[in-house]
Amino acid sequence: DGGITQSPKYLFRKEGQNVTLSCEQNLNHDAMYWYRQDPGQGLRLIYYSQIVNDFQKGDIAEGYSVSREKKESFPLTVTSAQKNPTAFYLCASSRGQGTAEAFFGQGTRLTVV
Amino acid sequence: GNSVTQMEGPVTLSEEAFLTINCTYTATGYPSLFWYVQYPGEGLQLLLKATKADDKGSNKGFEATYRKETTSFHLEKGSVQVSDSAVYFCALSTTSGTYKYIFGTGTRLKVLA
């Protein structure tokens, strides 16, 4: 079945450590996205990529980094510079056209202690 | 800029009641509009979409009509069930330049038996 796989589902890290969240899709989609979800704030865009080897900052990119070396993969690194990293992270992909919908993974809940 | 505004929740209804969740948007150009649903601890699932003015999206008894004159995309269902309890997100996709998705803050629906 085609879809988006995020791993792991739950992740715990100590403060000051970098952590990388995985996102893989087999939908052959050109565009991929990372969102952060906090209670009462909806989804906020962190980074997005329209094509391999290219990506753009979203609204809350500070303290995060990404790479897009393969069409299928768009990993997100939460660095120690991110002031409040505990959140639910959602990865999505789409065909990259204005009328196309985004498909979401199941999310990764990151807790920094 | 582009933005989506949803009615605040939570919305609490009895089973078989009529549901309306309001959504209005601000956008340049002619965005596509979406409703997504999220169940606890999961990612977002597309519920329905509309890609041009006066289009009606529908799925599983839910409907929404793209109203350009009022910049609205209200979600409706004639008779809700307990299983409809979830968080509902209204979203738009930008149509010029880079394609990305802007989400509302979400509306929690609780349906009581």
Chai-1 contact restraints between the chains, C-beta under 6 A:
chainA,res_idxA,chainB,res_idxB,connection_type,confidence,min_distance_angstrom,max_distance_angstrom,comment,restraint_id
A,G42,B,F103,contact,1.0,0.0,6.0,A-B,restraint_1
A,G42,B,G104,contact,1.0,0.0,6.0,A-B,restraint_2
A,G42,B,T105,contact,1.0,0.0,6.0,A-B,restraint_3
A,G42,B,G106,contact,1.0,0.0,6.0,A-B,restraint_4
A,L43,B,F103,contact,1.0,0.0,6.0,A-B,restraint_5
A,Y48,B,K100,contact,1.0,0.0,6.0,A-B,restraint_6
A,Q50,B,T98,contact,1.0,0.0,6.0,A-B,restraint_7
A,L90,B,G43,contact,1.0,0.0,6.0,A-B,restraint_8
A,G96,B,Y99,contact,1.0,0.0,6.0,A-B,restraint_9
A,G98,B,S32,contact,1.0,0.0,6.0,A-B,restraint_10
A,G98,B,S93,contact,1.0,0.0,6.0,A-B,restraint_11
A,G98,B,T95,contact,1.0,0.0,6.0,A-B,restraint_12
A,G98,B,Y99,contact,1.0,0.0,6.0,A-B,restraint_13
A,T99,B,S32,contact,1.0,0.0,6.0,A-B,restraint_14
A,T99,B,T51,contact,1.0,0.0,6.0,A-B,restraint_15
A,E101,B,F34,contact,1.0,0.0,6.0,A-B,restraint_16
A,E101,B,L46,contact,1.0,0.0,6.0,A-B,restraint_17
A,E101,B,K49,contact,1.0,0.0,6.0,A-B,restraint_18
A,A102,B,Y101,contact,1.0,0.0,6.0,A-B,restraint_19
A,F104,B,G43,contact,1.0,0.0,6.0,A-B,restraint_20
A,F104,B,L44,contact,1.0,0.0,6.0,A-B,restraint_21
A,G105,B,G43,contact,1.0,0.0,6.0,A-B,restraint_22
A,Q106,B,E42,contact,1.0,0.0,6.0,A-B,restraint_23
A,Q106,B,G43,contact,1.0,0.0,6.0,A-B,restraint_24
A,G107,B,G43,contact,1.0,0.0,6.0,A-B,restraint_25
